[in-house]
Structures are given as structure tokens and as C-alpha cells.
Amino acid sequence: MPYSQFTIEQIKTKFGITIAGKFGIFADVTETSYSDFLTQSLQEYLPLALAIDTEKARSELIVMPILAELKRQLPSKISLFSGRDFTVDLEQGLSGFCDFLISRSPEQLVIEAPVIALVEAKNDNIKSGLAQCMAEMIAAQIFNEMEGNEIPIIYGVVTTGTNWRFLRLQGQIIEMDLNEYFISQLGKILGIMKGAVVSESQ
């Protein structure tokens, strides 16, 4: 079944995952500076995205510019995929298209080493995207194991564009930061994603 059809209970029972919610998992991450171009883009397009108020508008006008900034800052370390098929294990239902994947590889033609799965929350509701994000994180973990990629932690992000929540998967445990970060904390949002990629590539 597609990633979007998973429930949190299925994640726990089917894959033997323990889910732990904690406050402030990423609170100490250093903020990252960002370009004037991103500042100007969001100043111009954030009000438009909120006025249109669709998932597509938020994706194109808020989320994608932020991820493009991350790619700009780490050009030789990551690749960015949007709307790509990421079928890893049909028997376990780990199939379908991902909203966004960030890979710890500069190779942009094929997905080589996924490290961050990002899901756009449906109906502007963070909780609605959590199970899908967890399923994609598990698929990324399995993919890396099959490919021999030594990536011990997979990160997940669920966002409405204006609100962001972060998760991490290590072994059979998914830790979910109960803090939400807001678009006004853009330096922190970028810092968390950048830290996830950089720390895993050292």
C-alpha cells in the first residue's frame, strides 16, 4: 500500500517500532544563516501561499525554496528529490511516491543514500502526515541497509510550510520532537536539516 495509507499503529506493529515523543530533541541545534534571496522569496510568496491555501501552493512557494536553500548551501553533499517513486519493499507496503527526499549524495539522477524524508501535512494538520513520514523513514532505513550505506540515523520532517516537526529513526526507535518550529524560526529549521546531513556524512 502507499506510504500515505499507513497508520501509526501499523507502523508500531508491522515493523516493531517504538515511538517516543520528547520535547526539545533538536532545541540545541545551532541556527543556520541563509541567503537574502530566500528572505525575499518568502517575504513575497508566503502571503500568496497562505492566501491560496492549498498543499500545492505551500509546497511550491514555501517548502521548495527552503529546500533549495539547503541544496545551495550543501551543493556537493546532497541531492534533492520531489515527487519521486520510492518503492522499496512491495510486500511490506513500502511503496509509492515521496513528497521530498534528501539524499546524502550529490547524485541527482537516482536516489542513492536517503537521509531525510519530508512529508507535506494534509489539511494543514501536522498529525495527518506523521504516519506517512514514519513509513518513508523506515523505507529509507531498509534501502540504505540493502545498499550498504552506513547511515545510522534517518530523519523525518512533517510540515505545513509554516509549521515544522522533526523526527529521527535509529534502530527500531523513532523519536519525535514534540516541539513544533515555525517559519519565523527559519534559521533553526535549516540548521536542523543541515545538521542531519552534515553529521551523518562525517
N, C-alpha and C positions, 0 to 999 in steps of 0.2 A: 504494500500500500504506500501511497505517497507520504513523505515526511509530515505533511500538514495534517494527516489524519491520526497521528499518534496522540495519545493522552498521557498525562504524567504517570498514571497508574500502570499503563502498558510499558512505559519506559522502565519503571521500577521492577515489574515482574518479569518482563520478557528478557531484559538484559542484566538483571541482578544489580541494578544501580541503586545506590544510596544517595538521597538528595538532602543536602544540608544547607539551610539558609542562615547566613551570617551577616551582621551589619559591618560595613566598612572594610571588606576584604581588599578593596583597591583604594581605600581612602588615603594611604600614604604615597601613592604613586605621584611622581613629580609631573607637574603640568608641562605641556609642550607648547612652545610658541608656534605661531602659524602665520601664513602669508597675508599681506594686505589684500591680495586677490580674493582669498576665501572670506575675509571680513566683508569686503564689498559685495561679494556674491550673495552672502547670506542676508546682508542688510537689504539688498534689492529683492531677493527671491523668497525669503522666509515669509514675509507678509502675503505674497502671492500664493505660496503653497498652502498656507493656513486658510486663505480665502477660498481656494479651490476645494480644499479639504477632502482629497482622495488619496488613497495609498500610492497611486502612481505619481501624483504631484509631489508628495512628500519624498518619495524615492528619488525622483529626478532633480528636485530643486533644493533638497536639504541633505539627504543621505549621500548621494553620489558626489557632490562637491567636497564633502568631508573626507570620504574615502579617497578621492582623487588627490587631496592634500596629503594624505598619508602616503600614497604612492609617490608623490612628488618628493617627499622627504626621505623615502627609502627606495630609490629607483633600482638599485642593484640587489635588493634583499627580498622584495615581494612581487607577487603578481596579484591582480585583482580580477575576479570573475563575477559576472552579473547574469542571472537568469540561465545558468548553465545546468545541463543534466549532470547529476552526480549520483548515478546508480552504483551502489557498492555491493549490496547483497539482497537480491530479489527475494530469497527465501525468508529472510528476516524482515522484509518490508522496507529495507533501507534503500529507497529509490525515489526518483523524481528530480525536480528542479529546485535549486537553491536560489534564494534571493541574491545573496552575495557570499562569496568565499574569498578569503585572503590566504594565499599560499606563501610559504617560506621558500620561495624560489623566484628568480626573475623571469622564468619561462612563462610567456603569456599565451602560448598556443594550447597547451594542455595543462591540466591540474596535476601537479607533481607532489606537493607537500602541504596539504591544507592545515592551517593552524588556527584560523578564526572563521567561525560560521556566523553570519549576521542575518537575522530574520526581521522583516518588517511586521510589526504588530497589526493584526487585523482589527478593524473597527476602533482604531486609536486606543487600543487596550493592551498594555504590556503583557498581562497574563495570558492573553489569547495566543501569543507567539512562543511561550516558554517550552511547551512540549515539542513543537516542531524544531526549535533551536537545539534542544537536547538530543533529538533523534539525529540531526545533522552532525552534532558534535561526536556522537557515538560512531556514525558512519566515517567521519574523518579519522577517528582513532583507529578503526579497523583498516581503513585504506592505508594509513601510514604503517601499520603493522605488516600488512601484506607487501608493501613496497620496501620494507626495511628502513623506513625513515625514523630516525631516533628523535622523536618529538614526544616527550613525556606528558606534556600538558596541552590540551585543546581548549581554546577559549570560545565562548559564545557571547553574542550580543543580540538583544531584542530591543528594537527602537520604534518609536512612533515618529521619529525625526526630531521632535522636541524633547522627548524623554528617552533615556538610555539606561538599560540594565545589563550588567555583565555577569557571566558565569565562567567556571572553569572545570574541566574534567580531567581527573588524574586517577588512573586505575579504574575502580568501579565506583568512584565517588564524584558526584557533581556538587560543587559548592556554588551557591548563588548569592551574590551580594544583594542584600535586602535594601540597600540604598539605591535610589534612582538618581542619575545625573541628568542635568538639564542643559539645554542648548546654550544657556548663559555660562555654563562651565565647559566650554568647548576645549580649552586647553587641557583640562582633566580628561575629557573623553578621548582626545587624540593621544594623550600621554598613556592612558591605559592600553589602547590598541598598539601603540608604538612599542611600549614596554613588553607586551606579549610577544611581538615578533622579534625584537632585538634580544630579549633574554633567552628565547628559545634557539637563537641562532649562534649563541656564543659557545 
